[in-house]
């Protein structure tokens, strides 16, 4: 049985209205906490409503965005495919995040990605460009080297310096919005891997060691909030996918103040032990975040 079929059966086998995602994942990912949490795990709703419930559990958007601040949002919109194929972040989720940032008082909200396919097609056909504009945000291009600034990465082991999009250097608030999916090179892609779309030269990640470079770049501009879209999940043939048969509908979402913890939760939903995902383990070793979800505090929300 492949992962896609297993997830379908698990989701169909709900007990008392709580559907399992993968064995052992629910208890650890959707664990209750008595303090204001640093991570919220939400399932059972549409992308926008899951975000609203999750961000409320973390203390509200006002915890992250203050009046007059500028916000940079980094969705995954790297691929020239429709939202239903789950290679990119769900546009409904991105639209809701932009709207909530502006409601919290943000002066400007930008969205960008250094795409893999032709950027104009990716921005348009992912549905994200239109979603950002509907909400009042600004879509920023990332296809020119002139948009990037070379910086050093203190604490990095391999990727000592890189050229990063200037929005991340200039913004007050950085919100990372990846999609949870299979990746042929990294095994899985979520928050940490999504940061590759903030740098100019991605080729050096592959030549110097993909997992370590992903961990290294996670030290550079740590997201204030990471929102992992798992409404639809590409279970194989990632990162681009080949057809709708590669996709499973999970209706889940992870919100985290800690990028490593968020990726740990996402890995468990995907059916992987986060200790066996190189960049997650390496990121924790570098101090980019924690793999101890209990220390962060987790809110469990079922719609």
N, C-alpha and C positions, 0 to 999 in steps of 0.2 A: 504494500500500500504506500503510495507516495504522499508527500507532505500535504498537498492540496486535498486529496481525498480524506486523509486523516483529520484535517481541520474541519472539513465539512461534517464528518461524523461526530466530531467532538462538539461542534456548535449545535448539532441537532439533538444532542443527548443532555439537554438542560435538566437540572434537578431543582425543583422548587423555584423555577423561573431563572436560575443562574446557570447559564450555559458554560461548560468548560471550554477552554481554548486549547490547551495542551496539558498532558498529565503533570500534576504538581505545580503548574504555573499559577493557578488562581489563588491559592493560599498565600503564596509568596509575593505575587505582584499586587493583588487586591487585598492587602492586609490593612486592618483598621488601626488608627493611631489616635491618641488622645490629645495631641498638640497640633498647632497650625502646621500642616504638612509641607514638605518640600516637593512632594510628588503626588499627583492625582492620577488614578487609573479609572477611566470611564468607559462604559460599554452599553450598547443597546439602543443608541439614538442616532440622529443625523449629525453630520459633522459640526454644524453651527451650535446646536443645542448641547452637544457633548462638550464643546469648548466652554460655553457659558457656565455649565455646571462645574466643570473642572477648575476654571479660573476662579470661580466663587469659592471653591474649597481651599484654594491656595491663598485666599485673602482679597480677591478682586483684582481687576486690572490696575487699579490705583496703587497697588503694591509695587507694580513694575513701571508704570508710566505716570509721570507727573506733568502738570500743566506747563506748556511751552517747550517740552522736550521733543527732540527729533528721534524717530524710530526707524531702524533698518530691519526689514523682514527678509529672511532668506528661505524661500520655499525651494523645493526641488521642481524645477521646470526645464530640465535639461533635454527633454526628448519631444520630438515632433509627433506626438500621439494624443489621442483623445483621453479624457479623464477616466473613462471606463476601463482602460487598460492598466491603470494603477502604476504607471512608471513615474508619474509626477504627483506632487501633492494635490489633494482635493481642492478645487477652486472655491467651493463653498466654505471650507475651513479658512482659507486665506482671506476671503472677503469678510468673514466675521471678525477675524483678528484685527484687520485694518480698521473696521468700523469701531471696535471696542477701544482701540488705541486712541482714535480721534475723540471718542466720547469721553475718555479719561483726561483729555486736554492736550494731547500731542499736537504740536504745531504742524508737523509734516510726517508722513509715513511713507517710506520708500520700500519697494520690493525689487529684488534683482537676483540673477543667477548667471554664472558663466556656463553657458549651455554646451552640450555636446553636439547636438544637431544645430542646424541654422537657427540663430537666435530669434529672428523675427517670427519664424514658423513655430518655434517652441513656445514663445510668449503667447502667441495667438491661439494655437491649437490645443495647448494645455488648458485653456479656459481661464488662466490665472491673470493675464493682462486685463481682460474685461472685468474680472471679479474685483481686482484692485481698484480700477477706475470707478466702478459702480459705488464702491465704498468711500471714495474720496481720496484714495491714495495715489502715489506717483510710481510709475514703472520706470526703473532706471536701467539703461543698457550696461552690459558688462563685457562686450565683445572686443574692446579696444585696449591695448596695453597702456594707453594714456590714462585709463581709469584706475590704475594700480600704482601702489607705492611700495618700494622695497623696504622691508623692516627685518630686524633680527628677532629671533624667538628665544628668549632667555629660558634655560632649562631643557631645551630640546636636545635630543641625542643624535639625530641624523639630519633633520631639516633645520639647520641653524638659522637660515634666513629664507624669506620668500617675498614675493610681491603680492600684496593683499589689496582688495578693492577699497578705495578710499572711503566709501560709505561706512565701513566698519571702524575706521579710524576717527571719523567725524561725528558719528551718531551718538546720542546720549544713551539709547536703549537698543539692544540687539536681541531680536527674537528669531530663533532658529526653528524652521517648520519643515522637517523632512517627512518623507513617506517611508513607512516600514516595508522593505521588500528584499527579495533575493538579489545577490550580486555575485557575478561569476568570479571576480577577483578577490573581493573582501569577504565573501560568504554571505554577508548581510550588510545592508546599509540603513543607517538611521541618523541620529544627530551628529556624531563625530564625523562620519563619512561625508555627510552633507556639506561640511566645511570646505571640502575640496572645490566646491563651486564658488568660493570666495577668493581663490588665488588665481594668478595668471598662468603659471607654468605647472600644470598637473602632471606633465610627463616625468618630472623628477621624482614624483611620488612612486612611480613604478620602477624607476631605475635605482632608487636608493633604498627601497623596501616599503611596500604599500602600508602595512599595518603600523610600522613605527612612525612613518611620516604623518599618517592620520592622527596618531596620538600626539605627535609633536605640534601640529598645527592647532590642536585643541587648546594649547597653552596660550595662544596668541591673543585672541579676543573672545573671551568666554561669554557665551550667551547669557543674558539675564533670565531668559526663559526659553526652554525647548519644548515644542509641541510636536509629538510624533503622531502622524496621521496613519491610522491602521483601519480606516473605514473599509477600504479595499486593499488586499495585500497580494502582491505579485510573489507567488511561491516558488517560481522557477523561471529560468531563462532571463534573469535580470542581468543588467539593470534596465534594459529597454523592454523586454518581453517580446512575445511573438503573436499572441492572440488572447482573446478573452478566456480561453481554456487555462491560461496560466494564473488566473485571478480567483481569489476566494474573498467573499464579502464577510468581514469580521465585525464591522460596526464597533470599533474600539479606538481609543485615543489615550495617549500618555502625555501629561504635562509635568515638567520637572524644572526645578531651579538648578539642578545639577545634571550636566550633560552626560556624564558617565553613568549615573544612576538611571537616567532615562533610557539609555541604551541597554543597560542590564535588564530592565523591565521589558523592553521591546524584544530582546533576544529570547527571553523566556516565553513570551507569547509566540514567537516564531518557532519555538521548539529547540532552542539551542541553550547550552550552558554558557553563560557569559564568560566564564573563566577560559573557555575554549575559543573565544573570539579574540584574536591577537590584539587588535587595536583597543578593545575595551580594557583588557588586562593591562596593557602598556600605558594607557591613559591614566588608570588608577595608580600605577606605579610612579608616574610622573607627577601626580598630585593634581591632575586636571579635574578630578572628581572622585566620588566614592562608589564602591560596589556594594556597600552595606546599606540596603534600602531601609532597614529598621532604624538606623541612626538618623536617617533623613526624615522619616515620618511619612506614611502613605495613607491617602484617603481612597476609599473604595466607593465607587458610585455606579449604580446600575439603573438605567432608565427604563 
